[in-house]
Amino acid sequence: MTATKSLALLVIVGTVLASVVILVLGQAVGKSIESVMILHDYFTVLAIMSGAGFIGVLVFGASHGGQGAHHPDAINMLKVLAFTAVASTFLIEITGTIGYIEYRLPDPDSAKSKIKEVFPFAHEPMFETMEYLGLLGTMWTGLIAYLTWHFKERVLAEPGVKNTMIVLISLAIIYALVISLMGIVPTKIASVQG
């Protein structure tokens, strides 16, 4: 089995296993929404690490001669990492929507009510902005995946394509970290107050 197939299998099996275990444990202790949000965090980290791995393969995958034809496994690895990032962003949207519904409940004990009471700035500009800017992630990773499949070997062989991909992915990682911070601050306020 090639390294690429091993990575793909490990990511799929590991993600399914982690998801099931987290959801079962959440149900067992009566914290199902918290377990969904832990999965949300897991998928966020998976997407960010896929991007970091993508940059690593771009930088080091072509270090011996710079030709994608000599490193077909590097191209396949880029495709797996791009697919992982896209799948992760869709799972981020699904789990985030579940958390969003819970967050928006018109209950005086809801996370939103607690955040607005303690630190309104964390809700209005931060959480509200994060909710909408977060939707760009699936389109951004979809673009990167499309470019990976479209350019194939040229991603490693042509410096212009390679550098553009590195910039796009670096900006995507920074974007994901900023969006994550905008969600972490309000939820930590609510968990401390709850």
Summary of the structure (lengths in Angstrom):
residues: 194
radius of gyration: 19.1
end to end distance: 48.8
largest distance: 62.6
contacts: 604
relative contact order: 0.13
helix: 86%
strand: 0%
